[in-house]
Amino acid sequence: MDDLKQKYLDQIADAADEATLESIRLAAVGKKGEVALKMRELGKMTPEERQVAGPVLNALKDEINSALTAKKAGLADAALDARLREEWLDVTLPARGRPQGTIHPISQVSEEVTAIFAEMGFSVAEGPRIDTDWYNFDALNIPGHHPARAEMDTFYMHRAEGDNRPPHVLRTHTSPVQIRSMEKMGAPMRIICPGGVYRADYDQTHTPMFHQVEGLAIDKDISMAHLKWVLEEFVKAYFEVDGVDLRFRASHFPFTEPSAEVDIRCSWEGGTLKVGEGDDWLEILGSGMVHPKVLSAGGIDPEYWQGFAFGMGIDRIAMLKYGVPDLRAFFDSDLRWLRHYGFASLDQPNLHGGLSR
């Protein structure tokens, strides 16, 4: 028995892998193994011999099984050590890289603008990008002889001969959404209208398709003072500055009266825009009090209600905030550009966590 025990203990110690270990187990304590054969010989022994040989064989079987279990655990530990050496990872490095997909700056800025105005009680209104010239021009007090209605500035949809339906255009601003919202919601109301618009123009600061956001607030006692406060709060939140100076310059828009262009105080030190300081002024949007004819076109009585409106280019304010030099790059579908200017998919803007992280 001692020779048999030593034989298998030596083989178990020399086993290099689990397959070899399994072969040793079968040869030693398997159903046809040597220890099992010895156990069968107990039936041929006298009771006195069985009392001596039985405990010895059971002890041998238990010792071999214990050695097999210990060796198997040792081989598993060795395999784990080898795997850890091969798959070593510096846990001080970031767990994951930046996601491959990125959010387009226009989408990001649209979300930023929406978050800011939502805090001031404005809801988001949307409308069709193809609309009738009544909603796009007539309802906004834009006369038929106005240059904006010429085909050199506006994209008109093709009409077949004999088609008596009103002309349709690719909307030149999101103001038609204001008319549709007035028809649907009435007064009072506070909305912003973000979306894509179209005009026949193309250079470094103009593209045939671009994006606007317009705002409209209607109530009984609204004034230019309310408009000024809303725009000041927006500029401070959007550019993430504590203070800002706005300059209102008298202007003319058919849909507002009085009308004003709005400039912000800024500086261009080293080619970088700094808002709220310096001696320069930069035009960012147009605004004014809603013209009574526009209120009437939307089904609202101008004798009892009044309001203010404003509009700005999302692409333009995105260029100013994030240093994009050419408007046309927004529409080039250049992945290298998007990887540089794009935003991670989890960068959801909010006023509490920060608009741009």
VMD Tcl script that draws the C-alpha trace (Angstrom):
set ca {
  {0.00 0.00 0.00}
  {2.86 2.39 0.78}
  {4.39 1.81 -2.65}
  {0.98 2.43 -4.30}
  {0.44 5.62 -2.33}
  {3.88 6.99 -3.12}
  {3.46 6.15 -6.80}
  {0.31 8.22 -7.22}
  {1.38 11.06 -4.93}
  {4.52 11.49 -7.07}
  {2.46 11.46 -10.28}
  {0.04 14.02 -8.86}
  {2.92 16.30 -7.82}
  {4.44 16.13 -11.32}
  {1.12 16.75 -13.19}
  {1.41 19.87 -15.37}
  {-2.23 20.39 -16.31}
  {-5.77 19.35 -15.39}
  {-5.99 16.82 -18.24}
  {-3.02 14.87 -16.87}
  {-4.49 15.14 -13.39}
  {-7.76 13.63 -14.58}
  {-5.91 10.67 -16.14}
  {-4.16 10.04 -12.82}
  {-7.47 10.16 -10.96}
  {-9.02 7.57 -13.24}
  {-5.96 5.29 -12.94}
  {-5.93 5.54 -9.14}
  {-9.45 5.95 -7.76}
  {-11.65 5.57 -10.84}
  {-14.10 2.64 -11.17}
  {-11.38 0.56 -12.81}
  {-8.47 2.17 -10.99}
  {-5.93 0.30 -8.86}
  {-7.43 1.34 -5.54}
  {-10.90 0.26 -6.72}
  {-9.49 -3.15 -7.73}
  {-7.90 -3.50 -4.32}
  {-11.26 -2.68 -2.71}
  {-12.88 -5.53 -4.68}
  {-10.32 -8.00 -3.21}
  {-11.77 -7.36 0.25}
  {-14.58 -9.81 -0.53}
  {-12.08 -12.67 -0.85}
  {-10.50 -11.93 2.55}
  {-11.41 -13.33 5.94}
  {-13.25 -11.02 8.35}
  {-10.08 -10.49 10.31}
  {-8.12 -9.50 7.16}
  {-10.90 -7.13 6.05}
  {-10.79 -5.34 9.42}
  {-7.12 -4.58 8.78}
  {-7.10 -3.94 5.00}
  {-10.41 -2.00 4.76}
  {-9.39 1.05 6.82}
  {-6.01 1.15 5.09}
  {-7.59 1.20 1.60}
  {-10.12 3.88 2.62}
  {-7.33 6.03 4.07}
  {-5.31 5.56 0.85}
  {-8.33 6.57 -1.29}
  {-8.97 9.67 0.86}
  {-5.32 10.71 0.74}
  {-5.12 10.39 -3.03}
  {-8.41 12.37 -3.45}
  {-7.11 15.09 -1.14}
  {-3.88 15.32 -3.12}
  {-5.87 15.52 -6.37}
  {-8.07 18.35 -5.00}
  {-5.07 20.31 -3.72}
  {-3.19 19.92 -7.00}
  {-6.24 20.95 -9.02}
  {-6.60 24.12 -6.93}
  {-2.89 24.82 -7.39}
  {-3.15 24.47 -11.16}
  {-6.17 26.85 -11.19}
  {-4.25 29.43 -9.15}
  {-1.28 29.15 -11.50}
  {-3.53 29.63 -14.54}
  {-5.10 32.70 -12.90}
  {-1.66 34.13 -12.14}
  {-0.60 33.64 -15.75}
  {-3.81 35.26 -17.00}
  {-3.38 38.23 -14.69}
  {0.18 38.72 -15.93}
  {-0.99 38.64 -19.55}
  {-4.11 40.83 -19.02}
  {-2.49 43.39 -16.73}
  {-4.32 46.72 -16.58}
  {-3.23 50.01 -15.02}
  {-6.29 50.83 -12.89}
  {-5.12 54.44 -12.54}
  {-5.96 55.05 -16.21}
  {-9.51 56.05 -17.25}
  {-11.80 53.05 -17.38}
  {-13.08 53.88 -20.87}
  {-12.24 56.28 -23.63}
  {-14.48 58.91 -25.17}
  {-17.42 57.39 -27.05}
  {-16.93 57.26 -30.80}
  {-20.23 59.00 -31.50}
  {-20.55 62.72 -30.77}
  {-23.36 65.25 -30.56}
  {-23.35 67.90 -33.29}
  {-22.76 71.45 -31.94}
  {-26.08 72.63 -33.41}
  {-27.93 69.93 -31.46}
  {-25.97 70.77 -28.33}
  {-26.62 74.52 -28.57}
  {-30.31 73.91 -29.29}
  {-30.49 71.92 -26.05}
  {-28.63 74.65 -24.18}
  {-31.00 77.35 -25.43}
  {-34.04 75.21 -24.59}
  {-32.76 74.58 -21.06}
  {-32.23 78.31 -20.43}
  {-35.64 79.44 -21.65}
  {-37.37 76.52 -19.92}
  {-36.13 77.95 -16.63}
  {-37.92 81.19 -17.53}
  {-41.21 79.44 -18.26}
  {-40.99 79.15 -22.07}
  {-42.24 76.00 -23.75}
  {-41.05 74.67 -27.11}
  {-43.32 74.97 -30.17}
  {-42.66 73.34 -33.55}
  {-44.14 73.62 -37.00}
  {-43.70 72.47 -40.61}
  {-40.61 73.42 -42.56}
  {-42.68 73.71 -45.74}
  {-45.41 76.27 -45.19}
  {-47.73 78.53 -47.16}
  {-46.59 82.01 -48.05}
  {-49.47 83.29 -45.92}
  {-47.95 81.93 -42.71}
  {-44.43 82.75 -43.82}
  {-45.10 86.31 -45.07}
  {-48.65 87.68 -45.06}
  {-49.54 86.80 -41.46}
  {-46.27 88.44 -40.37}
  {-47.14 91.75 -42.02}
  {-44.57 91.28 -44.78}
  {-46.02 93.02 -47.88}
  {-46.00 91.51 -51.34}
  {-43.33 93.92 -52.61}
  {-40.89 93.09 -49.81}
  {-37.46 91.90 -51.11}
  {-37.57 88.82 -48.86}
  {-40.46 87.46 -50.95}
  {-38.41 87.49 -54.16}
  {-37.29 84.17 -55.62}
  {-33.67 85.28 -55.32}
  {-34.06 85.09 -51.53}
  {-36.77 82.48 -50.91}
  {-37.13 78.88 -52.08}
  {-40.61 78.44 -53.58}
  {-42.06 74.97 -54.11}
  {-42.89 74.01 -57.68}
  {-46.56 74.22 -58.65}
  {-48.02 72.37 -61.58}
  {-49.93 74.34 -64.19}
  {-53.50 74.88 -63.03}
  {-52.70 74.26 -59.36}
  {-54.76 76.85 -57.48}
  {-53.46 76.05 -54.02}
  {-51.60 78.88 -52.21}
  {-47.87 79.00 -52.91}
  {-45.68 76.99 -50.53}
  {-42.15 77.92 -49.51}
  {-39.31 76.49 -47.50}
  {-39.81 78.64 -44.41}
  {-37.36 81.53 -44.22}
  {-37.68 81.85 -40.44}
  {-39.45 80.07 -37.60}
  {-41.96 82.94 -37.21}
  {-44.74 80.92 -38.94}
  {-44.66 78.70 -35.85}
  {-45.59 81.74 -33.77}
  {-48.71 82.34 -35.88}
  {-49.72 78.69 -35.70}
  {-49.15 78.67 -31.93}
  {-51.28 81.78 -31.46}
  {-54.08 80.14 -33.46}
  {-53.84 76.98 -31.40}
  {-53.07 78.27 -27.90}
  {-54.33 81.84 -27.77}
  {-53.12 84.22 -25.08}
  {-51.35 84.44 -22.69}
  {-48.39 82.40 -23.92}
  {-44.62 82.03 -23.71}
  {-42.91 79.92 -26.36}
  {-39.64 79.47 -28.21}
  {-39.54 78.11 -31.74}
  {-36.24 76.41 -32.66}
  {-35.71 74.74 -36.01}
  {-34.21 74.69 -39.48}
  {-34.89 77.49 -41.98}
  {-33.90 78.17 -45.60}
  {-32.72 81.16 -47.62}
  {-30.89 81.46 -50.94}
  {-27.50 82.59 -49.65}
  {-24.08 80.96 -49.34}
  {-20.79 82.34 -47.99}
  {-18.63 82.16 -44.85}
  {-21.44 83.47 -42.64}
  {-24.50 82.31 -44.64}
  {-25.75 78.94 -45.85}
  {-28.93 77.95 -47.74}
  {-30.03 75.99 -44.67}
  {-29.43 77.18 -41.14}
  {-31.13 77.16 -37.73}
  {-33.00 79.78 -35.77}
  {-34.69 80.10 -32.42}
  {-37.40 82.67 -31.98}
  {-39.23 83.62 -28.80}
  {-42.70 84.99 -28.23}
  {-44.37 86.18 -25.03}
  {-47.92 87.56 -24.97}
  {-49.76 88.98 -21.98}
  {-51.70 92.09 -20.98}
  {-48.89 94.16 -19.44}
  {-45.75 93.08 -21.30}
  {-43.26 95.79 -22.26}
  {-39.79 96.29 -23.72}
  {-38.47 96.15 -20.13}
  {-39.53 92.50 -19.89}
  {-37.87 91.81 -23.23}
  {-34.63 93.41 -22.05}
  {-34.58 91.36 -18.84}
  {-35.25 88.06 -20.67}
  {-32.46 88.69 -23.17}
  {-29.99 89.74 -20.47}
  {-30.70 86.58 -18.48}
  {-30.35 84.46 -21.59}
  {-27.00 85.95 -22.62}
  {-25.57 85.59 -19.11}
  {-26.68 81.96 -18.87}
  {-25.65 80.98 -22.40}
  {-22.17 82.51 -22.34}
  {-21.82 81.59 -18.64}
  {-20.82 85.06 -17.44}
  {-21.93 86.98 -14.35}
  {-22.70 90.26 -16.06}
  {-23.46 91.55 -19.54}
  {-24.23 94.87 -21.24}
  {-26.84 94.92 -23.99}
  {-27.33 97.75 -26.46}
  {-30.68 98.15 -28.21}
  {-30.49 99.92 -31.58}
  {-33.66 101.12 -33.30}
  {-34.39 99.07 -36.41}
  {-37.32 97.99 -38.57}
  {-38.98 94.59 -38.93}
  {-42.44 94.25 -40.49}
  {-43.64 91.98 -37.67}
  {-42.57 94.14 -34.67}
  {-43.13 97.77 -33.70}
  {-41.01 99.17 -32.17}
  {-38.12 97.02 -33.38}
  {-34.55 96.80 -32.13}
  {-31.29 95.10 -33.02}
  {-29.48 93.86 -29.92}
  {-25.70 94.09 -29.42}
  {-23.59 92.69 -26.59}
  {-20.47 94.28 -25.12}
  {-17.43 92.13 -25.82}
  {-13.72 92.01 -26.56}
  {-11.66 90.02 -29.05}
  {-8.36 89.60 -27.20}
  {-6.10 87.20 -29.06}
  {-8.94 86.30 -31.39}
  {-11.00 84.94 -28.46}
  {-14.45 86.34 -27.78}
  {-15.04 87.53 -24.22}
  {-18.60 88.57 -23.46}
  {-19.43 91.24 -20.90}
  {-16.16 93.14 -21.08}
  {-14.17 95.31 -23.47}
  {-15.06 98.17 -25.79}
  {-16.46 96.28 -28.79}
  {-20.07 95.53 -29.61}
  {-21.41 92.48 -31.41}
  {-24.88 92.11 -32.93}
  {-26.52 88.84 -31.92}
  {-30.28 89.10 -32.53}
  {-33.32 91.12 -33.54}
  {-36.32 91.87 -31.32}
  {-39.27 94.13 -30.66}
  {-42.90 94.39 -29.60}
  {-45.26 92.25 -31.68}
  {-47.05 94.27 -34.36}
  {-50.83 94.49 -33.79}
  {-51.46 93.12 -37.30}
  {-49.47 89.99 -36.42}
  {-51.54 89.47 -33.27}
  {-54.71 89.86 -35.31}
  {-53.47 87.35 -37.90}
  {-52.96 84.85 -35.07}
  {-56.48 85.39 -33.80}
  {-55.50 87.50 -30.78}
  {-57.14 90.86 -30.07}
  {-54.42 93.55 -29.98}
  {-56.73 95.82 -27.96}
  {-56.33 93.56 -24.93}
  {-53.03 91.72 -25.51}
  {-49.51 92.71 -26.38}
  {-46.19 90.92 -26.43}
  {-42.57 90.84 -27.41}
  {-40.67 88.66 -29.86}
  {-37.03 87.98 -30.64}
  {-35.04 85.81 -33.00}
  {-31.44 84.68 -33.32}
  {-29.39 82.23 -35.37}
  {-28.47 79.06 -33.46}
  {-25.54 78.48 -35.82}
  {-24.27 82.02 -35.21}
  {-24.34 81.84 -31.41}
  {-22.74 78.39 -31.62}
  {-19.90 79.89 -33.67}
  {-19.44 82.67 -31.11}
  {-19.42 80.42 -28.05}
  {-17.34 77.53 -29.37}
  {-15.01 79.35 -31.77}
  {-16.21 77.87 -35.07}
  {-14.79 80.12 -37.83}
  {-16.91 79.06 -40.82}
  {-20.67 78.51 -40.83}
  {-20.44 76.17 -43.82}
  {-18.51 73.62 -41.74}
  {-21.70 72.81 -39.82}
  {-23.09 71.14 -42.95}
  {-19.96 69.55 -44.46}
  {-20.39 66.17 -42.68}
  {-16.66 66.09 -41.95}
  {-16.04 63.49 -39.21}
  {-12.70 65.06 -38.30}
  {-14.45 68.38 -37.69}
  {-17.19 66.72 -35.68}
  {-14.70 64.84 -33.49}
  {-13.04 68.16 -32.72}
  {-16.13 70.29 -32.11}
  {-18.62 67.58 -31.13}
  {-19.91 66.86 -27.65}
  {-19.98 63.55 -25.77}
  {-23.38 61.88 -25.83}
  {-23.82 62.24 -22.06}
  {-23.13 66.00 -22.01}
  {-26.74 66.95 -21.37}
  {-26.90 70.71 -20.69}
  {-28.69 72.06 -17.64}
  {-28.39 75.23 -15.62}
  {-27.50 73.40 -12.41}
  {-24.75 71.14 -13.73}
  {-23.43 73.56 -16.33}
  {-24.37 74.06 -19.95}
  {-20.99 73.16 -21.47}
  {-18.91 70.65 -19.58}
}
mol new
graphics top color blue
foreach p $ca { graphics top sphere $p radius 0.5 }
foreach p [lrange $ca 0 end-1] q [lrange $ca 1 end] { graphics top cylinder $p $q radius 0.2 }
display resetview
